């Protein structure tokens, strides 16, 4: 089937053969709460004959999203608690998130910001809010790195991206600018000369963190898009989420991490899935994750090893799951130590 337009509704999913008409009512309820979008590149990747297709599982809505577990939270990693001005999250001393836009070309069904992104989400920062965000960064000279996320910042036009980079180029204490994106995988043709030029900033080092979770996402087109970025002098790292039914298998993860290295993308983070509403069907246990990651050791090069991390609920930062920060307390519960030395229960006791 030749899909030429993005999929943005349950009707579109039915017409594309991605969901059964009988599932329409339940999925309309899902779509009313959480945004739906698939690009043609992603739709083409889905094997419609496989009910357990790992690409479909990531992007096609499921009635299981209507089941909210008691431990799940609308803001599972505590963005709001660390947002001094609109669009800024300042959780760590030397870096901030700049959330310029809250829309994406695709909407992952496991997204930890699913309550904030999409057409009905927090929207795009207007000129005044963007200026206030830049002013905050200018005032805080400890900020060494600005991480553009959202939403997917690469949905912005080269003109808008260029304006952001020009503003950041004028802030002397900012040395590193990082973009978190799925665009090279889900819309590889968008990575063209104009967009790449817009990502450059005089005197700054630019990184692109690519989000992909399964080796099939790294199509020839996606690999070529990453090649254009790296050849232009933009360093790339990866981030993935450990997801039940997608990549909770050491062989699949090994193929993914090796594929990253082959295309000059350094494996960086493997996230334990966050406690976002309606995502319990994606979550593995900590013990399962530890076993899978342990199986990677010795199986693949050190170049291919990501850090397996947990974003501590409530905004307390990241902890390396395989390290001393995690201590089992029984019944699948843990005590997690944040970077300041604070102790937290996982799952949260409240």
Secondary structure by P-SEA (a helix, b strand, c coil): cccccccccaaaaaaaccccccaaaaaaaaaacbbbbbcaaaaaacccccccccccccccccccccccccccccccccccccccccccccccccbbbbccccccccccccccccccccccccccccaaaaaaaaaaaaacccccbbbbbccccccccaaaaaaaaaaaaacccccbbbbbbcccccccccccaaaaaaaccccbbbbbbbbbcccccccaaaaaaaaaaaaacbbbbbbbcccccccccaaaaaaaaaaaaaaccccccccccccccccccccccaaaaaaaaaaaccccccccccccccccccccccccccccccccccccbbbbbcccbbbbbccccc
